[in-house]
Amino acid sequence: MNIKDLLSSKTQAAMVALGLPADTNTAVTISTKVEFGDYQINGAMAAAKLLKTNPRALAEQLVQKLDLAEMAEKVEIAGPGFINISLRKDWLAAQLADAAQNPRLTLGANPKPQTVVVDYSAPNLAKEMHVGHLRSTIIGDALVRCLEFWGDKVIRQNHMGDWGTQFGMLIAHLEDKLAAGVDLEQVALADLEDFYREAKKRFDDEAGFADKSRDYVVKLQSGDAHCQKLWQLFIDTSIKHSEEVYQKLNVTLGHEHIKPESAYNPMLQPIVDELKAKGLAVEDQGALVVFLQELADKEGNPSPFIVQKTGGGFLYATTDLAACKYRSFELGADRIVIFTDARQALHFKQVELVARKAGLLKDHVAYDHCPFGTMMGEDGKPFKTRTGGTVKLAELLEEAVVRAQAVVEQKSSDLSAEEMAEVARKVGIGAVKFADLSKNRTSDYVFSWDAMLSFEGATAPYLQYAYTRISAILRRAAIDEAFTAPLQLLEEQEKQLAVKLLRLEETLQAVMKEAVPNLLCNYLYELASQFMSFYEACPILKEGIEPELKNSRLMLSILVARTLKQGLDLLGIEVMERM
């Protein structure tokens, strides 16, 4: 359930009854302090200007029209016209009783499911995945998990880079390796970075190799069977590397979600022809360019968007326009979401403008490019190895698990070696993901092993530990998460915990609208912290606690555990019963 939306709906009805337009902003917000109630209605101030009346007087009229008797125990007017709402404990208990029977917890029904295409991860298959691919992969995966949980149809698209000039160089190098009798799995690409460097060195230094590479690009793009066979060997081995990383990261991308650049090749020339026919693309210095006045610079010069190079070659621009058409018309998208780093923001503004002008996107389709900031080292510079090289993602994840094992071993003595290894894997991978996901998507952030593996503060280990504490309480009570009991919210800590549980849908709505999983991270941290406050103030298994009250508090604990587990799963982070 979404209490904020419910209050907004009731407030809007009251405003309409007072003669205000139906689209008047109700400005319902979560109260910033407990003494101000649970929610605030702040729309009276702006609405009073429309009616040319006193805000406080309008707030008083609104209170009289509001139908909140069932859900609110107190409605007060404060200051110039704020309306503070304190929710009834019995009403909150009833909502949670429904949630206890609902596999979707406190979520209501999705009133209008959408088809959402999400483009994320998108590694370049010429190189091994590195830390630069982490943010796109895990932020995108968190969004698709949330959208599917909400009830939308999600189509994952892994727009892998498998086309272009560098592949002529790589398949030429691969052909020579195979001709020399080298086994593909041994050399090909057991280390993609080394393979790429070898090929690039030959391209730069070896006579004739660059020309051969360029010839191979032309042959590859023309459908030459031999070149395509070599290219496919390279692609298959590269994808195997990527999928091993996805498995370690616990993301939901599979082989079936790959829609590489090469898949759009047959569409590129028709797209360019269409742009020319519509007068959008014009020849300029031998290239075909769309000039966008909407993105003109300070001198009024339009922004150039090249769709075909001199000599006839295509660019990322052409491929991304083809992807727009495919996703809008073939996949039937209502919304397209793309995750790349912030440096590509202008490019995707250009893509959307051209696609809309050319009719490659249906009018109703939302096109959301969601840029993200950079992972920085503790020196404030982009995260690198000690020697200044690129940090491979697979190696980063392996190090995370090793470091987590050392931390867990200090805190646990009763786990078997096998259990310890499993806990270390979940803690290490979870720590890396949560540290990233908990930061504002558009901000750069500093990567710190000590901070992310801490059992204090907003970290994955803290939340995983909170879940195991509740699991331990349930074991001591000899019950599991299937246990049910009537709820009674007597203490303020119980009420506040109930209100927080019922804010899951509000949180997810914000996460899905703006693609900001840090809001879910914040919510889960606050929920876990509130549970700790509740646990200290409201004894559960202590001698002398009435059975009904004990069972009610166990029920609250179960709902918190389920919400923590589900919320972390939406972030792609696993929990454990013991740690």
C-alpha positions in Angstrom: 0.0 0.0 0.0 1.1 3.6 -0.7 -0.1 5.7 2.2 1.3 8.9 0.6 -0.8 8.3 -2.6 -3.8 7.4 -0.5 -3.5 10.7 1.5 -2.9 12.6 -1.8 -6.1 11.1 -3.3 -8.2 12.1 -0.3 -6.7 15.6 -0.1 -7.3 16.1 -3.8 -10.9 15.1 -3.4 -11.2 17.6 -0.6 -9.6 20.3 -2.7 -11.9 19.7 -5.6 -14.9 20.0 -3.2 -13.5 23.4 -2.2 -13.5 24.6 -5.8 -9.8 23.9 -6.6 -8.6 22.4 -9.9 -8.3 18.6 -9.9 -4.5 18.9 -10.7 -3.8 21.1 -7.7 -0.6 19.9 -6.0 -1.5 18.3 -2.6 2.2 18.3 -1.5 1.9 15.3 0.8 5.2 14.5 2.4 6.6 12.3 5.1 6.9 14.3 8.3 10.5 15.2 9.2 10.0 14.8 13.0 7.8 12.4 15.0 6.2 15.4 16.9 4.8 16.6 13.5 2.9 13.3 13.0 3.6 10.7 10.3 2.7 12.7 7.2 2.2 16.3 6.3 -0.2 17.9 3.8 1.5 21.1 2.6 -0.6 22.0 -0.4 -2.8 24.6 1.4 -0.1 27.3 1.0 0.1 27.2 -2.8 -3.7 26.4 -3.2 -4.6 29.5 -1.1 -2.9 31.7 -3.7 -5.1 30.3 -6.4 -8.2 31.1 -4.3 -6.8 34.4 -3.0 -7.5 33.3 0.6 -5.6 32.8 3.9 -3.6 29.5 3.9 -4.5 28.6 7.4 -8.1 29.3 6.8 -8.0 27.0 3.7 -6.2 24.4 5.8 -9.0 24.4 8.3 -11.6 24.0 5.5 -9.5 21.1 4.0 -9.5 19.4 7.4 -13.2 19.6 7.6 -13.6 18.0 4.1 -10.9 15.4 4.6 -12.2 11.8 5.1 -9.5 10.5 7.4 -11.4 9.2 10.4 -10.7 5.6 9.6 -6.9 6.0 9.2 -5.9 9.0 11.3 -6.0 9.4 15.1 -5.0 13.1 15.0 -5.2 15.8 12.3 -3.6 19.1 13.4 -2.9 22.4 11.7 0.5 23.9 12.3 2.1 27.2 11.4 0.8 29.0 8.3 -1.2 26.0 7.1 0.6 22.7 7.4 -1.7 19.8 8.1 0.0 17.1 10.3 -1.4 13.6 10.2 -0.9 11.0 12.9 -2.0 7.5 11.8 -4.1 5.2 13.9 -2.3 2.2 15.4 -5.3 -0.1 14.8 -5.4 1.0 11.2 -1.7 0.4 10.7 -2.0 -3.1 12.3 -4.8 -4.0 9.9 -2.7 -3.0 6.9 0.2 -5.1 8.2 -2.1 -8.0 8.8 -3.0 -7.9 5.1 0.7 -7.6 4.2 1.5 -10.7 6.2 -0.6 -12.8 3.8 0.8 -11.0 0.7 3.9 -12.4 -1.1 4.5 -8.8 -2.3 4.5 -7.6 1.3 3.0 -4.1 1.7 2.8 -3.5 -2.1 -0.6 -2.9 -3.7 -1.6 -3.9 -7.2 0.2 -2.4 -10.2 -2.7 -0.4 -11.8 -1.1 -0.1 -15.2 1.7 -2.5 -16.0 4.2 -1.3 -18.6 6.7 -2.9 -20.9 10.1 -1.5 -20.0 13.2 -2.1 -22.0 16.3 -1.7 -19.8 19.7 -1.5 -21.5 22.5 -2.1 -19.0 26.0 -3.6 -18.5 27.0 -3.5 -22.2 30.7 -4.5 -22.0 32.9 -4.2 -25.0 33.8 -7.7 -26.1 37.2 -6.6 -27.2 38.2 -6.4 -23.5 37.6 -8.2 -20.2 35.1 -6.6 -17.9 36.6 -4.0 -15.5 35.4 -1.8 -12.7 34.0 0.7 -15.2 31.3 -1.9 -16.0 30.2 -2.4 -12.4 27.9 0.6 -12.0 25.9 0.0 -15.2 25.6 -3.7 -14.4 24.4 -3.5 -10.8 22.3 -0.3 -11.0 20.5 -1.6 -14.1 20.0 -5.0 -12.4 18.5 -3.4 -9.3 16.1 -1.4 -11.4 14.9 -4.4 -13.4 14.4 -6.4 -10.2 12.3 -3.6 -8.7 10.2 -3.2 -11.9 9.5 -6.9 -12.1 8.6 -7.0 -8.4 6.2 -4.1 -9.0 4.6 -6.1 -11.9 5.9 -4.5 -15.1 7.1 -6.6 -18.1 10.8 -6.0 -18.3 12.9 -6.8 -21.3 16.6 -6.8 -20.5 19.0 -5.7 -23.3 22.7 -6.2 -23.0 24.0 -4.0 -25.8 27.4 -5.6 -26.1 30.1 -4.0 -28.2 31.0 -6.7 -30.7 31.4 -4.7 -33.9 33.7 -2.0 -35.3 37.3 -1.3 -36.3 39.0 -3.1 -33.4 37.5 -6.4 -34.4 39.3 -6.5 -37.7 42.5 -6.2 -35.7 41.5 -8.8 -33.2 40.4 -11.5 -35.7 43.5 -11.0 -37.8 45.6 -11.6 -34.6 43.4 -14.6 -33.7 43.8 -16.1 -37.2 47.5 -16.0 -36.8 47.4 -17.6 -33.4 45.1 -20.5 -34.6 47.3 -21.0 -37.7 50.3 -21.4 -35.3 48.4 -24.3 -33.6 47.6 -22.4 -30.4 44.5 -23.7 -28.6 41.7 -21.0 -28.5 40.8 -21.6 -24.8 44.4 -21.5 -23.7 45.5 -18.3 -25.4 42.5 -16.8 -26.8 41.4 -15.1 -24.4 42.2 -16.6 -21.2 43.4 -13.0 -20.6 41.5 -10.7 -22.9 43.6 -7.6 -21.9 46.9 -9.3 -22.9 45.3 -10.5 -26.2 44.1 -7.0 -27.0 47.5 -5.4 -26.2 49.3 -7.9 -28.4 46.9 -7.2 -31.3 47.2 -3.4 -30.8 51.0 -3.6 -30.7 51.0 -5.5 -33.9 48.6 -2.9 -35.4 50.8 -0.1 -34.4 54.2 -1.6 -35.2 54.1 -4.5 -37.6 54.3 -3.8 -41.3 51.2 -4.9 -43.2 49.2 -5.9 -40.1 47.2 -2.7 -40.0 46.2 -3.0 -43.6 45.2 -6.6 -43.1 43.1 -5.6 -40.1 41.3 -2.9 -42.1 40.6 -5.4 -44.9 39.2 -7.8 -42.3 36.8 -5.1 -41.0 35.4 -4.7 -44.5 35.2 -8.4 -45.0 33.5 -8.9 -41.7 30.9 -6.2 -42.3 30.3 -7.6 -45.8 29.5 -11.0 -44.4 32.7 -12.9 -45.3 32.2 -16.4 -44.0 35.8 -16.9 -42.9 36.0 -13.6 -41.0 32.7 -14.2 -39.4 33.7 -17.6 -38.2 36.8 -16.1 -36.5 34.8 -13.3 -35.1 32.2 -15.7 -33.7 35.0 -17.7 -32.0 36.2 -14.5 -30.4 32.7 -13.4 -29.4 31.7 -16.8 -27.8 34.9 -16.9 -25.7 34.5 -13.2 -24.6 30.8 -13.8 -23.6 31.9 -16.7 -21.5 34.1 -14.4 -19.5 31.3 -11.9 -19.1 28.8 -14.5 -17.9 31.2 -15.8 -15.3 31.3 -12.3 -13.9 27.5 -11.9 -13.9 27.3 -15.2 -12.0 29.7 -14.0 -9.4 27.9 -10.6 -9.1 24.5 -12.3 -8.7 22.9 -10.3 -11.5 20.0 -11.5 -13.7 21.6 -11.1 -17.1 21.8 -14.2 -19.2 22.8 -15.2 -22.7 19.3 -14.7 -23.9 19.5 -11.0 -23.0 22.4 -10.2 -25.3 21.4 -7.9 -28.2 24.8 -6.9 -29.5 25.7 -4.0 -31.8 26.1 -6.4 -34.7 22.5 -7.4 -34.5 21.5 -4.0 -35.8 23.8 -4.1 -38.8 21.1 -4.9 -41.4 19.0 -1.9 -40.1 21.8 0.8 -40.4 21.7 1.7 -44.1 17.9 1.8 -44.2 17.9 4.1 -41.1 20.4 6.5 -42.8 18.3 6.4 -46.1 15.2 7.3 -44.0 17.0 10.2 -42.4 18.1 11.5 -45.8 14.6 11.1 -47.3 13.1 13.1 -44.4 15.6 15.9 -44.9 17.2 15.3 -41.5 20.6 14.0 -42.5 22.7 16.2 -44.9 26.1 15.7 -46.5 28.9 17.6 -44.8 32.5 17.1 -45.8 31.7 13.7 -47.2 29.8 12.5 -44.0 26.1 12.4 -43.4 25.2 14.6 -40.4 22.0 15.6 -38.6 22.4 19.2 -37.3 20.5 19.8 -34.0 19.6 23.4 -33.4 18.0 22.4 -30.1 21.5 21.6 -28.7 23.2 24.6 -30.2 26.2 26.2 -28.5 26.5 29.7 -27.1 27.3 31.0 -30.6 24.2 29.4 -32.0 26.0 26.7 -33.9 23.9 23.5 -34.1 25.1 20.3 -32.5 26.4 17.9 -35.2 25.3 14.2 -35.0 27.2 12.1 -37.5 25.2 9.1 -38.7 27.5 7.9 -41.5 31.2 8.5 -41.9 33.1 9.5 -45.0 33.5 6.3 -46.9 30.2 4.8 -45.7 31.0 3.5 -42.3 28.5 3.6 -39.5 28.9 4.8 -35.9 27.5 4.2 -32.4 25.0 6.9 -33.3 23.5 4.9 -36.2 23.3 1.7 -34.0 21.6 3.6 -31.2 19.0 4.9 -33.6 18.4 1.4 -34.9 18.0 0.3 -31.3 15.4 3.0 -30.7 13.3 1.7 -33.6 13.7 -2.0 -32.6 12.8 -1.4 -29.0 9.8 0.9 -29.8 8.3 -1.0 -32.7 9.5 -4.6 -32.3 9.6 -4.9 -28.5 6.6 -2.6 -27.9 8.3 -0.6 -25.2 6.4 1.9 -23.2 9.7 3.1 -21.6 13.3 2.7 -22.5 16.0 3.0 -19.8 19.7 3.1 -20.7 22.5 3.1 -18.1 25.9 4.5 -19.2 28.5 6.7 -17.6 27.8 10.5 -17.5 30.3 11.2 -20.4 27.7 9.9 -22.9 24.9 12.2 -21.7 25.1 14.5 -24.8 25.2 11.5 -27.1 21.9 10.1 -25.8 20.2 13.5 -25.9 21.1 13.7 -29.6 19.9 10.1 -30.1 16.5 10.9 -28.6 16.1 14.1 -30.5 16.9 12.5 -33.9 14.8 9.4 -33.1 11.8 11.5 -32.3 12.2 13.7 -35.3 12.5 10.7 -37.6 9.6 8.7 -36.0 11.9 6.0 -34.8 10.3 6.2 -31.3 6.6 6.1 -30.8 5.2 9.3 -29.3 4.2 7.7 -26.0 7.5 6.0 -25.4 9.6 7.4 -22.5 13.3 7.5 -23.3 15.4 7.7 -20.1 19.1 7.9 -20.3 20.3 7.4 -16.7 24.0 8.5 -16.4 26.1 7.6 -13.4 29.3 8.9 -11.8 32.7 7.4 -11.5 34.1 5.0 -8.9 37.1 6.8 -7.4 40.1 5.5 -5.5 40.9 6.8 -2.0 43.3 9.2 -3.7 40.3 10.9 -5.3 41.3 9.7 -8.8 39.5 7.1 -11.0 39.9 3.6 -9.3 43.0 1.9 -10.7 45.5 -0.8 -9.8 48.6 0.2 -7.8 50.5 0.2 -11.1 47.9 2.5 -12.7 46.2 -0.3 -14.7 42.6 -1.1 -15.2 41.1 -3.2 -12.3 39.5 -6.3 -13.7 36.0 -6.8 -12.3 36.5 -10.6 -11.7 39.6 -9.9 -9.6 37.9 -7.2 -7.6 35.1 -9.6 -6.7 37.6 -12.3 -5.7 39.4 -9.9 -3.4 36.1 -8.8 -1.9 35.4 -12.4 -0.9 38.9 -12.9 0.6 38.6 -9.7 2.6 35.1 -10.6 3.8 36.3 -14.0 4.9 38.9 -12.4 7.2 36.3 -10.1 8.7 33.7 -12.9 9.2 36.3 -15.2 10.8 36.9 -12.5 13.5 33.2 -12.4 14.3 32.1 -16.1 13.9 33.6 -19.1 15.6 30.7 -21.7 15.3 30.5 -21.9 11.5 31.9 -24.8 9.6 34.5 -24.0 6.9 31.9 -24.6 4.2 29.4 -22.3 5.9 32.1 -19.6 6.5 33.0 -19.7 2.8 29.4 -19.2 1.8 28.9 -16.4 4.3 32.1 -14.7 3.0 30.9 -14.9 -0.6 27.6 -13.3 0.3 29.1 -10.6 2.5 31.9 -9.8 0.1 29.8 -9.5 -3.0 27.0 -7.8 -1.1 29.4 -5.3 0.4 30.7 -4.2 -3.1 27.2 -3.9 -4.5 25.7 -2.0 -1.6 28.6 0.4 -1.3 27.9 1.4 -5.0 24.1 1.2 -5.0 23.8 3.2 -1.8 25.5 6.3 -3.4 23.6 8.8 -5.5 23.6 7.4 -9.0 24.9 10.6 -10.6 27.7 11.2 -8.1 31.3 10.0 -8.1 32.1 7.9 -5.0 35.2 6.7 -3.2 35.8 3.0 -3.1 36.9 1.9 0.4 37.3 -1.7 1.5 37.2 -0.8 5.2 34.0 1.3 4.9 32.1 -1.3 2.8 33.0 -4.3 4.9 32.1 -2.6 8.2 29.3 -4.1 10.4 28.4 -0.5 11.4 26.5 2.1 9.4 24.7 1.8 6.1 26.5 -1.3 4.7 25.5 -4.7 3.4 27.2 -6.5 6.3 25.1 -4.4 8.8 21.8 -5.3 7.0 22.8 -8.9 6.5 23.6 -9.1 10.2 20.3 -7.4 11.1 18.5 -10.2 9.2 20.5 -12.9 11.0 19.6 -11.4 14.4 15.9 -11.7 13.6 16.4 -15.2 12.3 18.1 -16.0 15.7 15.1 -14.6 17.6 12.7 -16.7 15.6 14.8 -19.8 16.2 14.8 -19.1 19.9 11.1 -18.7 19.8 10.8 -22.0 17.9 8.9 -20.4 15.0 9.6 -19.6 11.3 8.5 -16.9 8.8 5.2 -18.9 8.3 4.1 -17.9 11.8 1.1 -15.6 12.0 -0.5 -13.7 14.9 -2.7 -10.7 15.5 -0.8 -7.4 15.7 -1.2 -4.9 18.5 0.9 -1.7 18.3 1.1 -0.4 21.9 4.5 1.4 22.1 5.7 4.3 19.9 8.6 2.1 18.6 6.1 -0.5 17.4 4.0 2.1 15.6 7.1 3.7 14.0 8.3 0.3 12.8 4.8 -0.4 11.3 4.8 3.0 9.5 8.3 2.3 8.1 7.2 -1.2 6.9 4.3 0.4 5.0 6.6 2.9 3.2 8.1 0.2 1.0 5.9 0.9 -1.9 6.5 4.7 -1.7 10.2 4.0 -1.7 10.0 1.6 -4.7 7.9 4.1 -6.7 10.7 6.7 -6.3 13.4 4.2 -7.1 11.6 3.1 -10.3 10.7 6.6 -11.5 14.2 8.0 -11.3 16.3 4.8 -11.3 17.9 5.6 -8.0 18.4 2.4 -5.9 20.2 4.5 -3.2 16.7 5.3 -1.9 16.0 1.6 -1.3 19.4 1.3 0.4 18.5 4.2 2.7 15.1 2.7 3.4 16.5 -0.7 4.4 19.1 0.8 6.6 16.5 3.0 8.4 14.2 -0.1 8.7 17.0 -2.2 10.3 17.9 0.7 12.6 14.3 1.1 13.7 14.1 -2.6 14.4 17.1 -2.3 16.7 15.4 0.5 18.5 12.2 -1.5 18.8 14.1 -4.6 20.0 15.7 -2.6 22.8 12.5 -0.9 23.9 10.0 -3.7 23.4 11.1 -7.1 24.9 10.0 -10.1 22.9 11.2 -13.3 24.6 11.7 -11.9 28.1 10.0 -13.6 31.0 6.7 -12.1 32.0 5.7 -10.8 28.5 2.1 -11.6 27.8 1.7 -14.3 25.1 -0.4 -12.1 22.8 2.1 -9.2 23.0 5.0 -11.6 22.5 3.4 -13.1 19.4 2.5 -9.6 18.1 6.2 -8.5 18.4 7.3 -11.8 16.8 4.9 -11.0 13.9 6.4 -7.5 13.5 9.9 -9.1 13.5 8.9 -11.5 10.8 7.6 -8.7 8.6 10.8 -6.8 9.1 12.8 -9.9 8.2 10.8 -10.5 5.1 11.1 -6.9 4.0 14.9 -6.8 4.6 15.3 -10.1 2.7 13.1 -8.9 -0.2 14.6 -5.5 -0.3 18.2 -6.8 -0.4 17.1 -9.3 -3.1 15.9 -6.3 -5.2 19.4 -5.0 -4.9 20.8 -8.4 -5.9 22.2 -9.0 -2.4 21.8 -12.4 -0.6 21.1 -12.9 3.1 22.0 -15.8 5.4 20.3 -17.3 8.5 23.6 -17.4 10.5 26.8 -15.5 10.2 
